[in-house]
Structure formats: structure tokens, C-alpha cells
Amino acid sequence: MFSGSFFQFGGAFMEQQEELETQRELDRIDRRILDALQGDARLTMAELAERVSLSPSPCWRRVQILEKAGVIVGYHARLDRRRIGLGVHGFVYVRMQEHTTRSAASFEAQVVALNGIVACQNLSGHYDYQLELVATDHDTFARLVREKVCALPGVRDIHTSLSLREVKAAGMLPVEI
């Protein structure tokens, strides 16, 4: 009764429908899901569904759509750096010799590969990059800066700052429920 082409069309229709869903605006329920998962990514689907006043199946579907759309990019455990022996936290501000796409790409690729650099931001203003570093102690931090960061391609000069106290660590993004 139904030809194979109908099913192919149906599959293409479902893919197109799914693509449209991943491009839609976030609604209140999506935002409540994101807020709940940022607070506790270990929630079961039943717990999450209850928190956002959905049944588990539609809640699971929404989470899948948020993942496919790249809104949810992963689930992570937050660690206390001090409890794992990383007592020094600091920042290195980098000014580049030149501002070409090639030099930026080379610098960024090596930064991504360096252990001890936990974040990197490309900045506007006086410095070109801000690197966030962690280390076991001041000597290790200094070695990382002198031997690794200063040796990165295209670095003209740097400025370092040590964190005296962490007031607010990377927290939840405001999803405005």
C-alpha cells in the first residue's frame, strides 16, 4: 500500500522537523531544564521532569533537542582545585607580536594542548589573550609561565597576576527563567 519513497520522504520530513526544533527559541520550560541541569547534572530524567513539571518522555525529548542544538555541550563534575593539589590560581595576560589569523591559530592550538591552562579568552584592549592557570605551587606556576607560556608562538610580552582569593568560580549561566 505504501511505497518505499513515502518512508524516505517521512524520514526526511522527520529530520527537517528535528532541525527546525533545534533552531527554535528557548521557551520557559527549556530554560527551567537548563537551570536545573546546571545546578545538578546528575538528576535522573524523572527528577528533572518533576522539577520542570513535565512527564519524563517529553522532558527527555527536550533534553535531546537541547543537546543536538548544541545548547547542552556536556555534563561535568566540578572539582575543588585545592582538594586535588592545585593550590595556586593565576592569570597571564598575553600581548601578541602580530595580529594575523595564522599566528592566532598557532597560538590558540598550542594553548589548548597545554596542561595547566584551564581557560583562554581572546580579548579586546591592551592585551590580546587572558590565560587562566592552575598549579600545585608557586614554583610550578612560574615554570609553566616561563617555560611554556613565554615560548608560545607569537608572544610579545606577558603580565601575570596571582589570585589572592577566589570570590566566585565559574558558575551557572543566567538562563532567565
C-alpha positions in Angstrom: 0.0 0.0 0.0 2.9 2.5 0.9 5.9 2.7 -1.3 9.5 2.9 -0.1 9.6 6.5 -1.3 6.9 7.5 1.2 9.0 6.2 4.1 12.1 8.0 2.7 10.1 11.2 2.5 8.8 10.6 6.0 12.3 10.2 7.3 13.4 13.4 5.5 10.4 15.1 7.0 11.3 14.0 10.5 14.9 15.1 10.0 13.6 18.5 8.8 11.2 18.8 11.7 14.0 17.9 14.1 16.3 20.5 12.6 13.6 23.2 13.0 13.1 22.2 16.6 16.9 22.6 17.3 16.8 26.1 15.8 13.7 27.4 17.7 13.9 29.9 20.6 14.3 28.6 24.1 11.0 28.7 26.0 10.3 28.8 29.7 10.4 25.0 30.1 13.7 24.8 28.2 15.2 27.4 30.5 13.9 25.6 33.6 15.6 22.4 32.3 18.9 24.2 31.7 18.8 25.9 35.1 18.1 22.5 36.8 20.8 20.7 34.9 23.4 23.4 35.6 22.6 23.1 39.3 22.7 19.3 39.3 23.6 17.4 36.1 23.2 14.1 37.9 19.4 14.4 38.1 17.5 11.4 36.8 15.1 12.1 34.0 12.2 11.5 36.4 13.6 14.0 38.9 14.3 16.6 36.1 10.8 16.1 34.7 9.3 16.6 38.1 11.3 19.8 38.7 10.1 21.3 35.4 6.5 20.0 35.6 6.7 17.6 32.6 6.3 13.9 32.3 9.6 12.1 31.7 9.1 11.4 28.0 8.6 15.0 26.8 11.3 16.1 29.2 13.8 13.6 27.7 12.8 14.7 24.2 13.5 18.4 25.1 16.9 17.5 26.6 17.8 15.6 23.4 16.8 18.6 21.3 18.9 20.9 23.5 21.9 18.6 23.2 21.5 18.3 19.4 21.2 22.1 19.1 24.5 22.4 21.0 22.9 24.3 23.9 23.9 21.5 26.2 27.5 20.7 25.3 28.3 18.2 28.1 27.9 17.1 31.7 30.8 17.6 34.1 31.8 17.2 37.7 33.0 20.4 39.3 36.2 19.8 41.3 37.7 21.8 44.2 41.1 22.5 42.8 42.7 22.9 46.2 41.5 19.4 47.3 43.3 17.9 44.3 46.5 19.7 45.0 46.2 22.7 42.7 46.7 25.5 45.3 47.9 28.2 43.0 45.5 30.0 40.7 46.6 32.9 38.4 46.2 34.7 35.2 48.5 35.5 32.4 47.7 38.4 30.1 49.4 38.0 26.7 50.2 40.6 24.0 51.0 39.2 20.6 53.7 40.3 18.2 51.4 40.3 15.2 47.7 40.0 14.7 47.3 37.6 11.9 44.9 34.7 11.6 47.8 32.3 11.2 49.6 33.5 14.4 46.4 33.4 16.4 45.5 29.9 15.2 49.0 28.7 16.0 49.0 30.3 19.5 45.5 29.0 20.3 46.2 25.5 19.1 49.2 25.3 21.5 47.3 26.9 24.4 44.6 24.2 24.0 47.2 21.5 24.3 49.0 22.9 27.4 48.2 21.2 30.7 47.7 23.7 33.5 45.9 26.3 31.3 42.2 25.9 32.3 40.8 28.8 30.2 41.8 31.2 27.5 40.0 34.3 26.3 40.7 36.4 23.3 40.4 40.0 24.4 39.9 43.4 23.1 42.0 46.2 24.6 45.6 46.3 25.8 46.2 42.5 25.9 45.2 40.0 23.3 44.6 37.0 25.5 43.9 36.1 29.1 45.0 32.7 30.2 43.8 31.2 33.5 46.3 28.8 35.0 46.4 26.4 38.0 49.4 24.8 39.5 50.4 22.8 42.6 52.7 25.6 43.9 54.3 28.9 43.0 57.4 27.3 41.5 55.3 25.1 39.2 53.3 28.1 38.2 56.4 30.1 37.5 57.9 27.3 35.4 54.7 27.0 33.4 54.7 30.7 32.7 58.4 31.0 31.9 59.0 27.7 30.0 55.6 27.2 28.3 53.6 30.4 28.0 56.5 32.6 27.1 57.6 30.0 24.5 54.2 30.0 22.7 54.4 31.3 19.1 53.9 35.0 18.6 54.1 36.1 22.2 55.5 39.6 22.5 55.1 40.2 26.3 53.1 39.0 29.2 51.7 40.2 32.6 50.9 37.8 35.4 48.6 38.1 38.3 48.0 35.6 41.1 44.6 35.1 42.6 44.6 36.1 46.3 41.1 34.6 46.9 38.5 33.1 44.6 35.3 35.0 45.3 33.2 33.4 42.6 34.2 30.5 40.5 32.8 29.7 37.1 29.1 29.3 37.9 25.8 28.8 36.3 24.9 30.8 33.3 21.9 33.0 33.7 19.1 31.4 31.7 16.4 33.9 32.9 13.5 31.7 33.7 
